[in-house]
Every structure is written in C-alpha cells, then in structure tokens.
Amino acid sequence: MRFQVHHATSSRKGIQLTMVILLLVSLFLSAVPVKASEEEGNSEKDGQDIYQKLKNGKRVQAEKTYVKPEQPTVYLTFDDGPSKLTGKVLDILKEEGVKATFFALGEQAKEHPDLVKRIVKEGHTLGNHSYNHVYNELYSDFQTFWDQIQSSEDVFADIADVRPQLVRAPGGTYTNFDSYYYYLMDQAGYTVVDWNVDSGDSKRLHVPASEIWQTVKASPLEHELTVLFHDGTGHESTVEVLPKVIAYYKNLGYAFAPLTTDVKPEQFRVGKSKWSRSMSAAHFQQLLKETQQYALAHGHLEPQKTKDELKNTDEQLVKKVASADEEVKSLAAQSALPLQIRLLEGSSFTLGPAEYQLRSNRIELPLRLLIEQIGGKVHWQEKTKTANAHYGVYDLEYDLPARTIRAYVLGNSVADYYLADMELLGGSIIVPLRKTVESLGGQITETVMEPDRREVSMTFRHLYMLRDNNSSLKNSLFAMAG
C-alpha cells in the first residue's frame, strides 16, 4: 500500500513537471518571431503603407534616444582614407589627446590595413564610406550602394574585427539619398552621418591651409559640431591646419569625442534627387527583408527579447559585460600559452596552445571543441560540407560552401548569417570564439591576455541553459519559473 501511494505521488510530480515544461516552452515559442499568418499579413500591410509614404518622398524612421553631452563637443571626422596622410593625422590626434572618427573606404582600407588597425587600436571610431566612392555607381540604385557598404564592412571585419554601424554617404546625403535610402539603411541598423561644419578642404584640389582655417572660423558655433575633413591623398593642407583647428575649439571650451550610435547624427534634409532611379514595390520588399536579416545576422540589431529575459536580466552582469566590451587589442608577439575558459555558472576548461589560434585580434578555435566543452553536440555531414551544432534551445547550421550560418531557436529559424566567419582547417571548422558564443545566447564577460596568463570568462543566461540531461533541464526551468 505504501508503494502504491508513493508511486501515485511520483506520477503526480512527473505530470506536474511535464506541464511546467510544456507551459514554459509554449510561452517561449509565443515570444520567438515566428510566423503566425496574422502577423505576416499585418507585416505585409505595414510594408505596403511604408512603401507608399517613401514613394511620396516622406521620411519614415524609428524613434531613437540619443545622449547629449553636458559640455559643448566637437566630433572631428575624416573622409576618403586611409592614405599615407592618415598616419600624420593620427600622430597629431595622439599628441593633442583627441579622439576622432574616420569614414574609410573599403578600397583604401585594403591598401593600408595597418592604418585601419591603428585607428581602432587608438580608440577612434571607424566608419563606413562605401567601397570606391564612385558616385554614379553608388547612387544609380540602392542595391549598388548596399552592396558597397557590405563589401567595405567585410574588409573592415577581416582587418580589424569590427563592423562599423556609422555610415557617411560620399558627397553627403543631400540630393544623393532619397527616402528609400534613408529608410533601408535605418532598417539595416546603420546610422547615417552628415555634418554641420564643412572645412572646405575638398572644394578643389590643394585648398590652402589658410582658406580652410578661415572657413572653420566662419562656421556657426553649436553645442555639438560635426566637422568634415578629409585624410585622403592630396589633403596635405588638412594635416597642416589640424593643430590650429583643435586649439581653436579647445580655447572656446569644447571637448572632443568620437562619434558613436549614441550621438544624434547630423543629417541633411531630403532634397530632390539629382539621380534618375526608381523603386518598385516588389524590389523594395526584397531589399527590406535583406537589410533586416543582415542587421540581425551581424549584430546591428538584436532580436526582440521576451518579457522573461528582460525581467531576469542581471544588472551587475550587464555592467560587467559593458566594461569588458573591448576585445583584446594586441594578441600578437606573445608566447604560446594555454587558454583557460571559465563559465560564470561554475565550470571551466583549458585549451592547449595547439587547440586555438590568435588572428586579426580575435580568438579562433574548432567549432566541435567549443560546443562539446560547453555541453552541446556537433554533427558533420561530409557530403554537403555542413555541420549542425546543437546547444540547449539553439541550433546552428554551418554551410561551408555557401559561407552561411542558419540559426534556429527551438527548431524555428530566426536568422541567416551571410559571409560568415568560418574555415575548414585540418578537418575542423574554425570559428571565432566571441561571435559563436553570442550566437548561442551567451556573452564574453572578461578577457585576460597577459605575458604569463590567458583567460576568457563567459556566461549563458538561464533562458539559454536548457541542457539535454534531465537534472540540468529541471534546474533551468525552475530558475526561469522562479
């Protein structure tokens, strides 16, 4: 009789646990951006409404919150580089203790990769200024402009492991951009930046330094000034006058800062386009989908978080992640050392010097090694050269021939990562540590690279810790429910 009572009690507990699991999974699925037909219908209708507004020349943009500096601030910006002059500009900025923003061309970045690395290493902001600066290509059709932005971004990512979200249109946006350009760039997660002080250093070839100086002095003063300079070939006068301009603003009480996405961007109004182009509704919908997917795939925009995630956010962890946002800047010329990886949940593992590599200022390692060490599984399909990595509620499908990663949450497709960072080396798929961890819902919270010690700390929120074994599953579900 005792056995029957105990058995009945266990059965009830098992049923209760099953109900908890089903309830939480259903709640999670309802928050994932999946495909209810009603939502798709509303989305399509919204897209048609937006298309009509843009077609009529109206700007449509999401509301954003910006941070206004207490002290009057100058944002020095340099376009068209890097070139042989960029090093001199960086020397001056370093001597003056000033940070600036460099809107670089992808074409030029490939010619001067060391200068791109130096810009990032010295704390300046790297912006995207298209690939080749050829107006009739960039403004004949948005698709071409978009392709060039992506091409340059891939160059910057390869050189310095950064994907700039700040974009400056060659020649500025006025009469070059229309409402479509602005809206689609916004949907792709970019911030387009013009200026409110034109130094005049590009009016013609070899503008004298004295003329640039007079133009800057004659410009109206505002609380925030975005100053247009150029560091491309032929702008020796800009280098000559730069110390004088910096001293001028310092004497007026201005601080200097690099542009970020938190700074309200200077943007020209939409003027009548001087380019002959058109945009069909079908092409607009195609571009809208492409730009939105690209934004999610490259971290420009984050998928909308569930209420449970927001509610359970650990404020101390957020602060720690923010303080560790700077990836290790110089990993070269260090002796071979083991790499210890710590999970804030308590476990850790160590990689031998031959099990990982340092390249382009980032840590790279075999996908299978990482996934299995954190408790996941990897399945390789030799015929198609694809790998499926499973961890908790996440699945990542690596397609080597197409260089694409498809991300799934609880079996539902949530994003495609185009031109993904991966390569096949010695029979193993090599991936960047930080980006892979973030794709699995985690965060790198601390990186230590010292002459005698290498450590990385990471964490995965409770929502992502649905393990394959029952005990871990129970703990994770109860953590979420509590």
LONU-336718 format. One record per residue (C-alpha): residue number from 1; residue in three letters; chain; y, x, z. Coordinates in Angstrom, 2 decimals, padded with zeros to 5 digits. Example, Ala and Ser with C-alpha at 12.3 -4.5 7.8 and 13.67 -1.06 7.14 Angstrom:
BEGIN
seq|type|mol|v|u|w
1|ALA|A|-004.50|012.30|007.80
2|SER|A|-001.06|013.67|007.14
//
This chain:
BEGIN
seq|type|mol|v|u|w
1|MET|A|000.00|000.00|000.00
2|ARG|A|002.37|002.82|000.84
3|PHE|A|001.58|004.37|-002.52
4|GLN|A|002.47|001.14|-004.32
5|VAL|A|005.82|000.85|-002.53
6|HIS|A|006.64|004.48|-003.26
7|HIS|A|005.61|004.02|-006.88
8|ALA|A|007.79|000.90|-007.24
9|THR|A|010.77|002.71|-005.70
10|SER|A|010.32|005.67|-008.06
11|SER|A|010.12|003.31|-011.00
12|ARG|A|013.35|001.62|-010.00
13|LYS|A|015.08|005.01|-009.67
14|GLY|A|013.76|006.03|-013.08
15|ILE|A|015.08|002.82|-014.62
16|GLN|A|018.46|003.31|-012.92
17|LEU|A|018.74|006.88|-014.21
18|THR|A|017.82|005.72|-017.72
19|MET|A|020.52|003.03|-017.55
20|VAL|A|023.10|005.60|-016.40
21|ILE|A|022.18|007.89|-019.30
22|LEU|A|022.36|005.09|-021.87
23|LEU|A|025.67|003.83|-020.48
24|LEU|A|027.34|007.25|-020.48
25|VAL|A|026.06|008.15|-023.95
26|SER|A|027.32|004.81|-025.31
27|LEU|A|030.71|005.41|-023.69
28|PHE|A|030.85|008.89|-025.19
29|LEU|A|029.92|007.59|-028.64
30|SER|A|032.66|004.98|-028.45
31|ALA|A|035.19|007.79|-027.92
32|VAL|A|033.93|010.00|-030.77
33|PRO|A|035.86|009.45|-034.02
34|VAL|A|033.02|007.69|-035.83
35|LYS|A|033.09|005.28|-038.50
36|ALA|A|033.47|001.72|-037.41
37|SER|A|034.17|-000.21|-040.55
38|GLU|A|037.13|-001.97|-038.96
39|GLU|A|038.72|001.38|-038.07
40|GLU|A|038.13|002.66|-041.58
41|GLY|A|039.75|-000.44|-043.02
42|ASN|A|042.79|-000.04|-040.78
43|SER|A|042.98|003.66|-041.60
44|GLU|A|042.89|002.96|-045.33
45|LYS|A|045.60|000.31|-044.99
46|ASP|A|047.75|002.68|-042.93
47|GLY|A|047.29|005.34|-045.60
48|GLN|A|048.47|002.93|-048.30
49|ASP|A|051.53|001.97|-046.24
50|ILE|A|052.40|005.62|-045.67
51|TYR|A|051.95|006.38|-049.36
52|GLN|A|054.46|003.68|-050.29
53|LYS|A|057.02|004.98|-047.81
54|LEU|A|056.63|008.54|-049.08
55|LYS|A|056.81|007.33|-052.67
56|ASN|A|060.17|005.75|-051.83
57|GLY|A|061.41|009.10|-050.56
58|LYS|A|061.21|008.32|-046.84
59|ARG|A|060.03|010.98|-044.44
60|VAL|A|057.15|009.97|-042.16
61|GLN|A|056.42|012.28|-039.27
62|ALA|A|054.77|012.14|-035.88
63|GLU|A|056.92|012.29|-032.78
64|LYS|A|056.77|015.68|-031.11
65|THR|A|058.13|017.08|-027.89
66|TYR|A|059.93|020.42|-028.01
67|VAL|A|061.15|022.80|-025.33
68|LYS|A|064.88|023.51|-025.32
69|PRO|A|065.76|026.89|-023.81
70|GLU|A|068.28|026.91|-020.96
71|GLN|A|070.05|029.98|-022.35
72|PRO|A|071.55|029.98|-025.87
73|THR|A|068.87|031.57|-028.05
74|VAL|A|068.68|033.37|-031.40
75|TYR|A|065.50|033.32|-033.46
76|LEU|A|065.63|036.20|-035.91
77|THR|A|063.40|035.58|-038.93
78|PHE|A|062.40|037.94|-041.74
79|ASP|A|061.00|036.73|-045.07
80|ASP|A|059.12|038.27|-048.02
81|GLY|A|057.46|041.16|-046.22
82|PRO|A|055.75|043.15|-045.11
83|SER|A|057.10|046.10|-047.08
84|LYS|A|057.97|049.73|-046.40
85|LEU|A|061.12|048.44|-044.68
86|THR|A|059.22|046.34|-042.15
87|GLY|A|058.33|049.37|-040.03
88|LYS|A|062.04|050.22|-039.68
89|VAL|A|062.83|046.63|-038.68
90|LEU|A|060.07|046.76|-036.05
91|ASP|A|061.42|050.06|-034.72
92|ILE|A|064.88|048.52|-034.24
93|LEU|A|063.49|045.40|-032.56
94|LYS|A|061.41|047.54|-030.20
95|GLU|A|064.40|049.68|-029.28
96|GLU|A|066.55|046.60|-028.66
97|GLY|A|063.86|044.75|-026.71
98|VAL|A|063.95|041.82|-029.14
99|LYS|A|061.10|039.64|-030.41
100|ALA|A|061.36|038.03|-033.84
101|THR|A|059.43|036.04|-036.45
102|PHE|A|058.05|037.43|-039.71
103|PHE|A|057.28|034.97|-042.51
104|ALA|A|054.93|037.13|-044.52
105|LEU|A|053.44|036.78|-048.00
106|GLY|A|049.67|036.95|-048.30
107|GLU|A|050.01|039.23|-051.33
108|GLN|A|052.18|041.67|-049.38
109|ALA|A|050.00|041.47|-046.28
110|LYS|A|047.03|042.76|-048.28
111|GLU|A|049.16|045.74|-049.35
112|HIS|A|050.34|046.51|-045.80
113|PRO|A|047.65|045.37|-043.33
114|ASP|A|048.70|047.88|-040.66
115|LEU|A|052.18|046.33|-040.52
116|VAL|A|050.71|042.87|-040.09
117|LYS|A|048.64|044.15|-037.18
118|ARG|A|051.70|045.83|-035.69
119|ILE|A|053.75|042.61|-035.93
120|VAL|A|051.12|040.74|-033.93
121|LYS|A|050.39|043.57|-031.51
122|GLU|A|054.07|043.99|-030.56
123|GLY|A|054.46|040.33|-029.64
124|HIS|A|056.29|038.97|-032.67
125|THR|A|055.35|035.70|-034.36
126|LEU|A|053.62|035.89|-037.72
127|GLY|A|054.49|033.02|-040.07
128|ASN|A|053.18|031.96|-043.49
129|HIS|A|055.49|032.31|-046.51
130|SER|A|052.94|031.44|-049.24
131|TYR|A|050.85|033.94|-051.16
132|ASN|A|053.01|035.12|-054.07
133|HIS|A|056.45|033.44|-053.74
134|VAL|A|056.36|032.19|-057.37
135|TYR|A|058.47|029.02|-057.36
136|ASN|A|057.15|027.33|-060.49
137|GLU|A|053.60|027.62|-059.13
138|LEU|A|054.39|026.52|-055.59
139|TYR|A|056.47|023.51|-056.49
140|SER|A|054.72|022.21|-059.60
141|ASP|A|052.18|020.38|-057.42
142|PHE|A|051.40|020.18|-053.69
143|GLN|A|047.81|021.23|-054.34
144|THR|A|049.00|024.65|-055.56
145|PHE|A|051.34|025.06|-052.58
146|TRP|A|048.50|024.05|-050.25
147|ASP|A|046.06|026.47|-051.89
148|GLN|A|048.50|029.34|-051.45
149|ILE|A|049.06|028.55|-047.77
150|GLN|A|045.30|028.59|-047.20
151|SER|A|044.87|031.82|-049.16
152|SER|A|047.54|033.59|-047.11
153|GLU|A|046.13|032.21|-043.88
154|ASP|A|042.71|033.64|-044.73
155|VAL|A|044.33|037.03|-045.40
156|PHE|A|046.11|036.98|-042.02
157|ALA|A|042.92|035.89|-040.24
158|ASP|A|040.97|038.72|-041.82
159|ILE|A|043.58|041.33|-040.95
160|ALA|A|044.79|040.26|-037.52
161|ASP|A|042.57|037.34|-036.50
162|VAL|A|045.50|034.89|-036.43
163|ARG|A|046.12|031.70|-038.39
164|PRO|A|049.87|031.02|-038.34
165|GLN|A|050.97|027.42|-037.86
166|LEU|A|054.58|028.19|-038.78
167|VAL|A|055.39|027.97|-042.49
168|ARG|A|058.57|028.76|-044.40
169|ALA|A|058.88|027.49|-047.94
170|PRO|A|060.12|030.15|-050.37
171|GLY|A|063.72|029.26|-051.18
172|GLY|A|063.75|026.73|-048.33
173|THR|A|062.67|023.12|-048.46
174|TYR|A|065.87|021.58|-049.89
175|THR|A|065.21|020.33|-053.46
176|ASN|A|061.81|022.07|-053.34
177|PHE|A|059.98|019.86|-050.84
178|ASP|A|059.69|016.10|-051.20
179|SER|A|058.42|013.61|-048.61
180|TYR|A|054.80|014.24|-049.62
181|TYR|A|055.08|017.98|-048.98
182|TYR|A|056.56|017.46|-045.53
183|TYR|A|054.03|014.80|-044.51
184|LEU|A|050.92|016.61|-045.72
185|MET|A|051.96|019.88|-044.09
186|ASP|A|052.52|017.97|-040.86
187|GLN|A|049.05|016.41|-041.14
188|ALA|A|047.57|019.86|-041.68
189|GLY|A|049.01|020.92|-038.33
190|TYR|A|051.78|023.16|-039.66
191|THR|A|055.41|023.37|-038.58
192|VAL|A|057.80|023.94|-041.50
193|VAL|A|060.86|026.01|-040.59
194|ASP|A|064.13|026.41|-042.47
195|TRP|A|067.25|028.00|-040.92
196|ASN|A|070.83|027.25|-039.79
197|VAL|A|072.26|030.75|-040.28
198|ASP|A|071.85|032.33|-043.71
199|SER|A|072.76|036.01|-043.51
200|GLY|A|073.31|036.04|-047.28
201|ASP|A|071.19|039.17|-047.68
202|SER|A|069.34|037.64|-050.65
203|LYS|A|072.24|036.22|-052.67
204|ARG|A|071.73|039.03|-055.16
205|LEU|A|070.23|042.49|-055.30
206|HIS|A|071.55|045.06|-052.82
207|VAL|A|074.08|042.92|-050.95
208|PRO|A|076.28|045.37|-048.97
209|ALA|A|075.76|045.53|-045.21
210|SER|A|079.46|044.75|-044.68
211|GLU|A|079.10|041.46|-046.58
212|ILE|A|076.02|040.46|-044.58
213|TRP|A|077.91|041.23|-041.38
214|GLN|A|080.89|039.08|-042.36
215|THR|A|078.59|036.21|-043.35
216|VAL|A|076.79|036.24|-040.00
217|LYS|A|080.08|036.39|-038.05
218|ALA|A|081.46|033.44|-040.02
219|SER|A|078.44|031.24|-039.27
220|PRO|A|078.95|028.45|-036.70
221|LEU|A|077.50|029.01|-033.24
222|GLU|A|074.97|026.55|-031.84
223|HIS|A|072.73|026.54|-028.79
224|GLU|A|069.76|027.58|-030.93
225|LEU|A|070.22|029.71|-034.03
226|THR|A|067.53|030.42|-036.59
227|VAL|A|068.80|033.37|-038.64
228|LEU|A|067.47|034.10|-042.13
229|PHE|A|066.93|037.76|-043.02
230|HIS|A|064.58|039.49|-045.45
231|ASP|A|062.40|042.57|-044.91
232|GLY|A|061.05|042.76|-048.45
233|THR|A|061.69|045.59|-050.90
234|GLY|A|065.37|046.06|-051.77
235|HIS|A|066.78|044.91|-048.43
236|GLU|A|067.86|048.25|-047.01
237|SER|A|071.23|046.69|-046.10
238|THR|A|069.48|044.26|-043.77
239|VAL|A|067.95|047.16|-041.87
240|GLU|A|071.36|048.85|-041.73
241|VAL|A|073.21|045.86|-040.31
242|LEU|A|070.49|044.56|-037.96
243|PRO|A|071.51|046.56|-034.80
244|LYS|A|075.10|045.35|-035.20
245|VAL|A|073.99|041.71|-035.52
246|ILE|A|071.79|041.98|-032.43
247|ALA|A|074.64|043.49|-030.41
248|TYR|A|076.98|040.73|-031.62
249|TYR|A|074.77|037.93|-030.33
250|LYS|A|073.95|039.75|-027.11
251|ASN|A|077.66|040.10|-026.36
252|LEU|A|078.03|036.34|-026.87
253|GLY|A|075.39|035.70|-024.22
254|TYR|A|072.48|034.83|-026.49
255|ALA|A|068.86|035.59|-025.68
256|PHE|A|066.33|036.40|-028.40
257|ALA|A|062.89|034.87|-028.84
258|PRO|A|060.18|034.49|-031.47
259|LEU|A|059.62|031.06|-032.96
260|THR|A|056.68|029.00|-031.72
261|THR|A|055.45|025.47|-032.30
262|ASP|A|057.27|024.50|-029.08
263|VAL|A|060.66|025.28|-030.66
264|LYS|A|062.31|022.42|-032.53
265|PRO|A|062.31|023.65|-036.13
266|GLU|A|065.37|023.72|-038.33
267|GLN|A|064.58|021.56|-041.35
268|PHE|A|066.78|020.66|-044.29
269|ARG|A|067.07|017.03|-045.32
270|VAL|A|065.01|015.82|-048.26
271|GLY|A|067.10|016.23|-051.39
272|LYS|A|066.38|015.18|-054.94
273|SER|A|063.62|017.45|-056.18
274|LYS|A|064.51|019.83|-058.97
275|TRP|A|060.83|019.94|-059.97
276|SER|A|059.08|017.45|-062.21
277|ARG|A|055.91|016.27|-060.45
278|SER|A|054.14|013.07|-059.45
279|MET|A|051.62|011.97|-056.83
280|SER|A|049.06|009.23|-057.44
281|ALA|A|047.73|007.16|-054.53
282|ALA|A|044.21|008.50|-055.10
283|HIS|A|045.35|012.12|-055.14
284|PHE|A|047.41|011.53|-052.00
285|GLN|A|044.39|010.10|-050.16
286|GLN|A|042.30|013.09|-051.24
287|LEU|A|044.92|015.59|-050.07
288|LEU|A|045.44|013.70|-046.82
289|LYS|A|041.74|013.90|-045.99
290|GLU|A|041.59|017.57|-046.94
291|THR|A|044.62|018.58|-044.87
292|GLN|A|043.47|016.66|-041.80
293|GLN|A|039.97|018.17|-041.97
294|TYR|A|041.45|021.65|-042.41
295|ALA|A|043.67|021.16|-039.36
296|LEU|A|040.70|020.26|-037.17
297|ALA|A|038.48|022.97|-038.61
298|HIS|A|040.97|025.76|-037.96
299|GLY|A|042.26|024.70|-034.58
300|HIS|A|045.67|023.48|-035.76
301|LEU|A|044.96|020.08|-034.26
302|GLU|A|042.41|019.16|-031.62
303|PRO|A|040.16|016.10|-031.87
304|GLN|A|041.36|013.30|-029.61
305|LYS|A|039.86|013.74|-026.15
306|THR|A|038.12|010.97|-024.25
307|LYS|A|039.58|009.50|-021.10
308|ASP|A|036.79|011.08|-019.07
309|GLU|A|037.69|014.53|-020.41
310|LEU|A|041.36|014.11|-019.61
311|LYS|A|040.58|012.69|-016.18
312|ASN|A|038.24|015.52|-015.28
313|THR|A|040.47|018.34|-016.55
314|ASP|A|040.66|021.10|-014.00
315|GLU|A|044.33|022.10|-013.76
316|GLN|A|043.54|025.53|-012.34
317|LEU|A|041.18|026.21|-015.22
318|VAL|A|043.83|025.16|-017.74
319|LYS|A|046.28|027.62|-016.22
320|LYS|A|043.69|030.37|-016.25
321|VAL|A|042.85|029.69|-019.90
322|ALA|A|046.54|029.76|-020.81
323|SER|A|047.04|033.08|-019.06
324|ALA|A|044.06|034.50|-020.95
325|ASP|A|045.16|033.21|-024.34
326|GLU|A|045.96|036.72|-025.56
327|GLU|A|042.78|038.17|-027.08
328|VAL|A|042.23|041.88|-026.57
329|LYS|A|044.73|043.62|-028.87
330|SER|A|043.22|047.02|-029.40
331|LEU|A|039.46|047.44|-029.24
332|ALA|A|039.10|050.45|-031.49
333|ALA|A|038.53|054.05|-030.41
334|GLN|A|036.59|053.08|-027.29
335|SER|A|033.23|054.50|-026.35
336|ALA|A|030.15|052.33|-026.76
337|LEU|A|029.63|050.20|-023.66
338|PRO|A|027.51|047.19|-022.71
339|LEU|A|029.32|043.84|-022.72
340|GLN|A|028.82|041.54|-019.74
341|ILE|A|029.36|037.83|-020.41
342|ARG|A|029.92|035.63|-017.38
343|LEU|A|029.79|031.84|-017.32
344|LEU|A|032.02|030.28|-014.68
345|GLU|A|029.11|027.96|-013.90
346|GLY|A|027.39|030.94|-012.27
347|SER|A|025.08|032.64|-014.74
348|SER|A|025.69|035.82|-016.74
349|PHE|A|024.04|038.08|-019.28
350|THR|A|024.65|041.54|-020.72
351|LEU|A|024.69|042.69|-024.33
352|GLY|A|023.80|046.27|-025.13
353|PRO|A|026.19|048.35|-027.27
354|ALA|A|023.99|047.75|-030.33
355|GLU|A|023.90|043.95|-029.82
356|TYR|A|027.57|043.28|-030.61
357|GLN|A|030.43|044.81|-032.55
358|LEU|A|034.22|045.03|-032.36
359|ARG|A|036.06|044.29|-035.60
360|SER|A|039.51|043.01|-036.52
361|ASN|A|040.44|042.73|-032.83
362|ARG|A|037.55|040.43|-032.01
363|ILE|A|034.01|040.48|-030.62
364|GLU|A|031.23|039.61|-033.07
365|LEU|A|027.54|039.09|-032.27
366|PRO|A|024.38|037.46|-033.65
367|LEU|A|024.50|033.66|-033.52
368|ARG|A|020.93|033.33|-032.22
369|LEU|A|021.55|035.81|-029.41
370|LEU|A|024.59|033.89|-028.15
371|ILE|A|023.11|030.41|-028.46
372|GLU|A|019.80|031.27|-026.79
373|GLN|A|021.52|033.15|-023.95
374|ILE|A|023.57|030.05|-023.03
375|GLY|A|020.51|027.77|-023.21
376|GLY|A|020.58|026.47|-026.79
377|LYS|A|018.32|026.82|-029.82
378|VAL|A|018.74|028.09|-033.40
379|HIS|A|016.58|027.11|-036.36
380|TRP|A|016.82|029.22|-039.55
381|GLN|A|015.93|027.84|-042.98
382|GLU|A|015.25|030.77|-045.27
383|LYS|A|015.04|028.73|-048.46
384|THR|A|018.55|027.29|-048.19
385|LYS|A|020.03|030.17|-046.15
386|THR|A|021.24|027.74|-043.50
387|ALA|A|020.98|027.80|-039.71
388|ASN|A|021.16|024.95|-037.24
389|ALA|A|022.47|025.84|-033.79
390|HIS|A|021.90|023.22|-031.07
391|TYR|A|023.60|023.31|-027.68
392|GLY|A|023.96|020.30|-025.40
393|VAL|A|025.59|017.45|-027.35
394|TYR|A|026.67|019.87|-030.10
395|ASP|A|025.01|020.88|-033.36
396|LEU|A|026.50|023.44|-035.73
397|GLU|A|025.08|023.76|-039.24
398|TYR|A|025.86|027.15|-040.80
399|ASP|A|025.71|027.15|-044.61
400|LEU|A|025.89|030.79|-045.68
401|PRO|A|026.09|030.28|-049.50
402|ALA|A|028.97|027.80|-049.12
403|ARG|A|030.54|029.62|-046.14
404|THR|A|030.85|026.26|-044.40
405|ILE|A|030.10|025.13|-040.86
406|ARG|A|029.49|021.44|-040.18
407|ALA|A|029.97|020.30|-036.59
408|TYR|A|028.18|017.33|-035.03
409|VAL|A|028.52|015.67|-031.63
410|LEU|A|025.52|013.60|-030.58
411|GLY|A|024.44|013.61|-034.21
412|ASN|A|027.77|012.36|-035.54
413|SER|A|029.70|014.55|-037.98
414|VAL|A|033.13|015.45|-036.57
415|ALA|A|034.42|018.36|-038.66
416|ASP|A|033.80|020.76|-041.55
417|TYR|A|034.91|024.38|-041.24
418|TYR|A|035.65|025.79|-044.67
419|LEU|A|035.65|029.54|-045.48
420|ALA|A|034.07|030.01|-042.06
421|ASP|A|033.80|033.40|-040.36
422|MET|A|030.17|034.50|-040.65
423|GLU|A|027.99|037.03|-042.44
424|LEU|A|024.33|037.90|-042.75
425|LEU|A|023.61|041.35|-041.33
426|GLY|A|020.14|042.75|-040.78
427|GLY|A|018.61|039.29|-040.95
428|SER|A|021.03|037.84|-038.36
429|ILE|A|024.07|035.60|-038.81
430|ILE|A|027.02|037.42|-037.25
431|VAL|A|029.77|035.19|-035.81
432|PRO|A|032.99|035.68|-033.79
433|LEU|A|032.44|035.05|-030.08
434|ARG|A|035.66|033.17|-029.29
435|LYS|A|035.56|030.76|-032.22
436|THR|A|031.88|029.99|-031.73
437|VAL|A|032.33|029.25|-028.03
438|GLU|A|035.28|026.96|-028.79
439|SER|A|033.22|025.16|-031.46
440|LEU|A|030.70|024.37|-028.71
441|GLY|A|033.34|022.85|-026.45
442|GLY|A|033.89|025.96|-024.35
443|GLN|A|036.76|028.33|-023.58
444|ILE|A|037.11|032.09|-023.18
445|THR|A|038.95|032.35|-019.87
446|GLU|A|039.20|036.12|-019.45
447|THR|A|038.62|039.26|-021.49
448|VAL|A|038.48|042.73|-019.92
449|MET|A|038.38|045.77|-022.19
450|GLU|A|038.76|048.95|-020.16
451|PRO|A|037.53|052.52|-020.82
452|ASP|A|034.57|052.01|-018.48
453|ARG|A|034.09|048.23|-018.45
454|ARG|A|033.81|045.34|-020.91
455|GLU|A|033.57|041.78|-019.66
456|VAL|A|034.15|038.31|-021.06
457|SER|A|034.26|035.16|-018.95
458|MET|A|033.75|031.73|-020.46
459|THR|A|033.21|028.17|-019.34
460|PHE|A|031.98|024.86|-020.68
461|ARG|A|033.35|021.62|-019.26
462|HIS|A|030.92|019.25|-017.57
463|LEU|A|031.06|016.89|-020.53
464|TYR|A|029.57|019.55|-022.73
465|MET|A|026.85|020.66|-020.34
466|LEU|A|024.15|018.16|-021.37
467|ARG|A|021.21|020.57|-021.35
468|ASP|A|017.77|019.97|-022.76
469|ASN|A|015.97|020.09|-019.41
470|ASN|A|015.91|017.05|-017.13
471|SER|A|017.35|018.61|-013.98
472|SER|A|020.39|020.01|-015.75
473|LEU|A|020.80|016.71|-017.57
474|LYS|A|020.83|014.81|-014.29
475|ASN|A|023.34|017.16|-012.71
476|SER|A|025.65|016.95|-015.71
477|LEU|A|025.50|013.14|-015.87
478|PHE|A|026.16|012.74|-012.16
479|ALA|A|029.04|015.24|-012.41
480|MET|A|030.59|013.12|-015.16
481|ALA|A|029.94|009.86|-013.31
482|GLY|A|031.50|011.23|-010.10
//
